[in-house]
Amino acid sequence: MEIYDNHSLKGLNTFGIDARARRLLFLRGSTLDEPSRFMNDVDELFKSDFRKAPYMVIGEGSNIVFTKDYEGSLIKVGEAVFYGDDDGRYKYLTVGASMLTDEVVRLSVDYRYYGMENLSAVPGNIGAAVVQNVGAYGVEIKDLVETVDAIDLLNGDRHAFTCEECLFGYRTSLFKQQPGRWLIWRVKLRFNSDFRPNLSYKALADELQRRGIVRPSQRQMRDVITELRWSKLPRPEEYGSAGSFFKNPVVDEDTCLRIKAACPDMPQAHKAGDGYKLSAGWLIDKAGWKGKTLGRAGVWPKQALVLYNTGSCTGAEVVALAQAIQKDVQQQFGVALEPEAIIV
Ligand SMILES: Cc1cc2nc3c(=O)[nH]c(=O)nc-3n(C[C@H](O)[C@H](O)[C@H](O)COP(=O)(O)OP(=O)(O)OC[C@H]3O[C@@H](n4cnc5c(N)ncnc54)[C@H](O)[C@@H]3O)c2cc1C
């Protein structure tokens, strides 16, 4: 295990917040090839005193906002390796938790393993994708998860979770609901053997139609989605962000009808469980925040759901902006916005 004291987090979070961690613990080695350097490093982790202070597993930091220095240990899983197999009906990729989600999509396209292409260009790694149940363009990672291997950080036990046991929901999972408990080190994903493009997301279907693509190939889906995504979002190399800062709120029918009556231009609300899912981006835009800044934090002009770093902003400035937006949306629409990003 590599140990770094007083480590800068600036390159370890996509918001580009300049904070430090008291300690960064880096678990090296291939997570697939057992007994491995990775498991040796896990043993070393448990022999250390990491639980005496706060600790947290970190991926690529693309959904975390550090509001201050982290006074404990951040644990990072190292090398990413993978292997594929096939049971005649489905194809499978087993990947180490630190492999980037987009790299897994790229592999699936190269191998013609189908079903993950709609998650093209989602930042972060595959371990965190499971924690967050990432979703984009009509697909969530839960649609592909076969099993998840995790280490219980309370006692070092290893568990293999089925997809059902992961308790996936909208941007949540068992692992998100039990922060600090699990370290995901390996994920097995299940793919279709035949290609059926998922065109359920309207903006994607419209874009393909606009380009005159009637029967898209898997690679065309990946290319179009990647372009579409970056046409609306800040590129991490230019402006820091955590992607969508808030979850789309789910409200009861009365609230939904009340807002629709007051604002007939409200986008179609989709049924979600007992309620209706509203567009948080539209609410923020309607509340007048699109393109605005507060301190050095801003609301992305092309997508109001994204808060971004206009330059050298602190985590506290991001949180101040988020709170101001929450207050206005609550006052104007009676709707509580909940952050999707993890505020530390
Ligand atoms: C520009 C941009 C666009 C985005 N677009 C989308 C999108 O379309 N859809 C979407 O769903 N998300 C999106 N996101 C959010 C982000 O990509 C996801 O939440 C991603 O899964 C975070 O991955 P990460 O590796 O950066 O995790 P981190 O931000 O480092 O961590 C996220 C959480 O996972 C935990 N964690 C990380 N690794 C592990 C592990 N191995 N074991 C246990 N816990 C772990 C952390 O403790 C933390 O709670 C976007 C972000 C950005 C910056």
The ligand as an SDF file (V2000), in Angstrom:
LIG
                    3D

 53 58  0  0  0  0  0  0  0  0999 V2000
  -19.0670   16.4240  -16.4480 C   0  0  0  0  0  0  0  0  0  0  0  0
  -19.7570   15.3490  -15.6380 C   0  0  0  0  0  0  0  0  0  0  0  0
  -20.8270   14.6520  -16.1850 C   0  0  0  0  0  0  0  0  0  0  0  0
  -21.4910   13.6620  -15.4390 C   0  0  0  0  0  0  0  0  0  0  0  0
  -22.5350   12.9940  -16.0210 N   0  0  0  0  0  0  0  0  0  0  0  0
  -23.1780   12.0440  -15.3260 C   0  0  0  0  0  0  0  0  0  0  0  0
  -24.2660   11.3240  -15.9040 C   0  0  0  0  0  0  0  0  0  0  0  0
  -24.6390   11.5300  -17.0640 O   0  0  0  0  0  0  0  0  0  0  0  0
  -24.8940   10.4010  -15.1580 N   0  0  0  0  0  0  0  0  0  0  0  0
  -24.5070   10.1140  -13.8860 C   0  0  0  0  0  0  0  0  0  0  0  0
  -25.1230    9.2380  -13.2530 O   0  0  0  0  0  0  0  0  0  0  0  0
  -23.4700   10.7550  -13.3110 N   0  0  0  0  0  0  0  0  0  0  0  0
  -22.8050   11.7090  -13.9930 C   0  0  0  0  0  0  0  0  0  0  0  0
  -21.7680   12.3820  -13.4150 N   0  0  0  0  0  0  0  0  0  0  0  0
  -21.3850   12.0640  -12.0420 C   0  0  0  0  0  0  0  0  0  0  0  0
  -20.2340   11.0380  -11.9470 C   0  0  0  0  0  0  0  0  0  0  0  0
  -19.7310   10.7690  -13.2030 O   0  0  0  0  0  0  0  0  0  0  0  0
  -20.6990    9.7300  -11.3230 C   0  0  0  0  0  0  0  0  0  0  0  0
  -21.3210    9.9150  -10.0860 O   0  0  0  0  0  0  0  0  0  0  0  0
  -19.5120    8.7540  -11.1690 C   0  0  0  0  0  0  0  0  0  0  0  0
  -19.9770    7.4700  -10.8920 O   0  0  0  0  0  0  0  0  0  0  0  0
  -18.5470    9.1560  -10.0640 C   0  0  0  0  0  0  0  0  0  0  0  0
  -17.4010    8.3530  -10.2210 O   0  0  0  0  0  0  0  0  0  0  0  0
  -16.0440    8.6930   -9.4880 P   0  0  0  0  0  0  0  0  0  0  0  0
  -15.0990    7.5710   -9.7690 O   0  0  0  0  0  0  0  0  0  0  0  0
  -15.5890   10.0250   -9.8430 O   0  0  0  0  0  0  0  0  0  0  0  0
  -16.5190    8.6110   -7.9680 O   0  0  0  0  0  0  0  0  0  0  0  0
  -16.2200    9.6310   -6.7590 P   0  0  0  0  0  0  0  0  0  0  0  0
  -16.8270   10.9500   -7.0790 O   0  0  0  0  0  0  0  0  0  0  0  0
  -14.7820    9.6050   -6.4230 O   0  0  0  0  0  0  0  0  0  0  0  0
  -17.0450    8.9170   -5.5920 O   0  0  0  0  0  0  0  0  0  0  0  0
  -18.4590    8.8590   -5.6530 C   0  0  0  0  0  0  0  0  0  0  0  0
  -18.9540    8.0140   -4.4730 C   0  0  0  0  0  0  0  0  0  0  0  0
  -18.5940    6.6590   -4.6720 O   0  0  0  0  0  0  0  0  0  0  0  0
  -17.8180    6.1830   -3.5650 C   0  0  0  0  0  0  0  0  0  0  0  0
  -16.8210    5.2700   -4.1330 N   0  0  0  0  0  0  0  0  0  0  0  0
  -15.9710    5.5350   -5.1470 C   0  0  0  0  0  0  0  0  0  0  0  0
  -15.2640    4.4330   -5.4690 N   0  0  0  0  0  0  0  0  0  0  0  0
  -15.6870    3.4420   -4.6370 C   0  0  0  0  0  0  0  0  0  0  0  0
  -15.3410    2.0720   -4.4600 C   0  0  0  0  0  0  0  0  0  0  0  0
  -14.4120    1.4640   -5.2250 N   0  0  0  0  0  0  0  0  0  0  0  0
  -15.9530    1.3840   -3.4650 N   0  0  0  0  0  0  0  0  0  0  0  0
  -16.8930    1.9750   -2.6750 C   0  0  0  0  0  0  0  0  0  0  0  0
  -17.2620    3.2670   -2.7920 N   0  0  0  0  0  0  0  0  0  0  0  0
  -16.6600    3.9870   -3.7680 C   0  0  0  0  0  0  0  0  0  0  0  0
  -17.2180    7.4130   -2.9150 C   0  0  0  0  0  0  0  0  0  0  0  0
  -16.9710    7.1830   -1.5470 O   0  0  0  0  0  0  0  0  0  0  0  0
  -18.3400    8.4030   -3.1240 C   0  0  0  0  0  0  0  0  0  0  0  0
  -19.3440    8.1980   -2.1530 O   0  0  0  0  0  0  0  0  0  0  0  0
  -21.0640   13.3580  -14.1300 C   0  0  0  0  0  0  0  0  0  0  0  0
  -19.9560   14.0360  -13.6000 C   0  0  0  0  0  0  0  0  0  0  0  0
  -19.3100   15.0160  -14.3410 C   0  0  0  0  0  0  0  0  0  0  0  0
  -18.1170   15.7280  -13.7510 C   0  0  0  0  0  0  0  0  0  0  0  0
  1  2  1  0
  2  3  1  0
  2 52  2  0
  3  4  2  0
  4  5  1  0
  4 50  1  0
  5  6  2  0
  6  7  1  0
  6 13  1  0
  7  8  2  0
  7  9  1  0
  9 10  1  0
 10 11  2  0
 10 12  1  0
 12 13  2  0
 13 14  1  0
 14 15  1  0
 14 50  1  0
 15 16  1  0
 16 17  1  0
 16 18  1  0
 18 19  1  0
 18 20  1  0
 20 21  1  0
 20 22  1  0
 22 23  1  0
 23 24  1  0
 24 25  2  0
 24 26  1  0
 24 27  1  0
 27 28  1  0
 28 29  2  0
 28 30  1  0
 28 31  1  0
 31 32  1  0
 32 33  1  0
 33 34  1  0
 33 48  1  0
 34 35  1  0
 35 36  1  0
 35 46  1  0
 36 37  1  0
 36 45  1  0
 37 38  2  0
 38 39  1  0
 39 40  1  0
 39 45  2  0
 40 41  1  0
 40 42  2  0
 42 43  1  0
 43 44  2  0
 44 45  1  0
 46 47  1  0
 46 48  1  0
 48 49  1  0
 50 51  2  0
 51 52  1  0
 52 53  1  0
M  END
$$$$
